[in-house]
Amino acid sequence: MTEKPNYIKWIRSKVSHDLIFLNFAGGIVCNERNEVLLQRRGDSNAWGFPGGAMELGESAEETAIREILEETGVKVEAEHMIGVYTKYFHQYPGGDKAQTIAFFFQCRPVAGELATDGNETLELRYFPKDGLPALFAQQHQDAFDDWQSGEIGVFR
């Protein structure tokens, strides 16, 4: 089986640490108790919603579903898009710079068990909506605020 190319590694081999656009997709996953799933991330040791970078040929929905499964062990169904968040900038620990574009979906778990890999995902936990820890990026906080207020189809 041929391994899929990693878009970020490929583009970084061409532009080094320069500022580029990176596209991400993820989801706000709620369980039957209406609690929200968060991932303590290996790259920052901070909490955020599961998701990740789009690969060439994927839709935003496909990316969110794939990334959530890879990072949590849970297969989800995307119920609707919360929004697209585009005017955010991030510098990664290695010096890479990006304007990040993120597509956030409301998702519900349909199969699987929570599982961490100890690398990308250090911990997974469901939190009550009014008891979330600080999120690692403003982009995630804005998506959560829009979701909690019932917004659909937001663009920032």
C-alpha positions in Angstrom: 0.0 0.0 0.0 1.4 3.4 -1.0 1.6 5.9 1.8 -0.3 9.2 1.2 2.0 12.2 0.9 2.0 14.7 3.7 1.0 18.1 2.3 2.6 20.2 5.1 5.9 18.4 4.8 5.9 18.7 1.0 5.0 22.5 1.0 7.5 23.2 3.8 10.2 21.5 1.7 9.6 24.3 -0.8 9.0 27.4 1.3 10.8 26.6 4.6 9.4 28.6 7.5 7.8 31.3 5.4 4.2 32.5 6.1 1.8 30.3 4.1 -1.9 29.4 4.2 -2.7 26.1 5.9 -6.2 24.5 5.8 -7.5 22.5 8.8 -10.8 20.9 9.7 -12.1 19.6 13.0 -15.1 19.2 15.1 -17.0 19.9 18.3 -17.9 16.4 19.3 -20.7 16.0 21.9 -21.6 12.8 23.7 -25.1 11.7 24.9 -24.7 13.9 28.0 -24.1 16.9 25.8 -20.5 17.1 27.0 -17.7 18.4 24.7 -14.7 16.3 23.7 -11.3 18.0 24.0 -7.8 16.8 23.2 -4.7 17.7 25.1 -2.3 18.2 22.3 1.2 16.8 22.1 2.6 19.9 20.3 1.5 22.4 23.0 0.3 20.4 26.0 -2.9 22.6 25.8 -6.5 21.7 25.2 -8.3 22.0 21.8 -10.8 20.4 19.6 -9.7 17.4 17.6 -8.9 18.0 14.0 -6.0 18.5 11.7 -4.6 19.5 8.3 -6.4 18.8 5.0 -4.5 16.6 2.6 -4.7 17.2 -1.2 -7.9 15.6 -2.6 -9.9 15.8 0.6 -13.0 17.8 1.4 -13.2 19.7 4.7 -15.8 17.2 6.0 -13.6 14.2 5.0 -10.6 15.8 6.8 -12.6 16.4 10.0 -13.9 12.8 10.1 -10.5 11.3 9.4 -8.6 13.5 11.8 -11.0 13.1 14.6 -10.8 9.3 14.2 -7.0 9.4 14.0 -6.6 11.6 17.1 -9.4 10.2 19.3 -10.3 6.6 18.2 -13.9 7.8 17.7 -15.7 7.6 14.4 -18.0 10.7 14.0 -20.7 11.9 11.7 -20.6 15.6 10.8 -24.1 17.0 11.5 -23.5 20.5 10.1 -20.8 23.1 9.6 -20.4 25.6 12.4 -18.2 27.9 10.4 -15.0 28.8 8.6 -12.4 30.7 10.5 -9.8 32.4 8.3 -8.0 35.4 9.8 -5.8 33.7 12.4 -2.0 33.5 12.5 0.2 30.9 14.2 3.9 30.3 14.6 4.8 26.7 15.4 7.5 25.7 17.8 9.9 24.9 14.9 9.5 28.4 13.4 6.9 27.6 10.7 4.4 30.4 10.2 0.9 30.1 8.8 -2.3 31.9 8.4 -4.6 29.1 9.4 -8.0 28.5 7.8 -10.2 26.1 9.8 -13.5 24.5 9.0 -15.4 23.5 12.2 -18.3 21.0 12.2 -20.7 19.9 14.9 -20.1 16.1 15.2 -21.6 13.2 17.0 -19.8 10.0 17.8 -21.1 6.9 16.0 -18.5 4.2 16.9 -15.2 3.6 18.6 -13.5 4.2 22.0 -11.4 7.1 23.2 -7.7 6.3 22.6 -4.6 8.4 22.9 -1.4 7.9 21.0 0.9 9.6 23.5 2.3 11.7 20.7 -0.2 13.9 18.9 -2.8 13.3 21.6 -1.8 13.2 25.2 -5.2 13.1 26.8 -8.9 13.0 25.8 -11.7 14.1 28.0 -15.4 15.1 27.8 -16.1 18.4 29.6 -19.4 20.1 30.5 -20.0 23.0 28.1 -19.7 25.4 31.0 -16.5 23.9 32.4 -14.0 23.8 29.5 -10.3 24.6 30.2 -8.6 27.4 28.3 -8.3 26.5 24.6 -4.9 26.6 22.9 -6.0 29.0 20.1 -8.4 31.9 19.6 -9.7 30.1 16.5 -10.9 27.2 18.7 -12.4 29.6 21.2 -14.3 31.5 18.5 -15.7 28.3 17.1 -16.8 27.2 20.5 -18.4 30.5 21.3 -20.3 30.4 17.9 -21.4 26.8 18.5 -22.5 27.5 22.0 -24.6 30.5 20.8 -26.2 28.3 18.1 -24.6 29.9 15.2 -24.4 28.0 11.9 -22.5 29.1 8.8 -20.2 31.6 10.5 -17.4 33.1 8.5 -14.6 35.1 10.2 
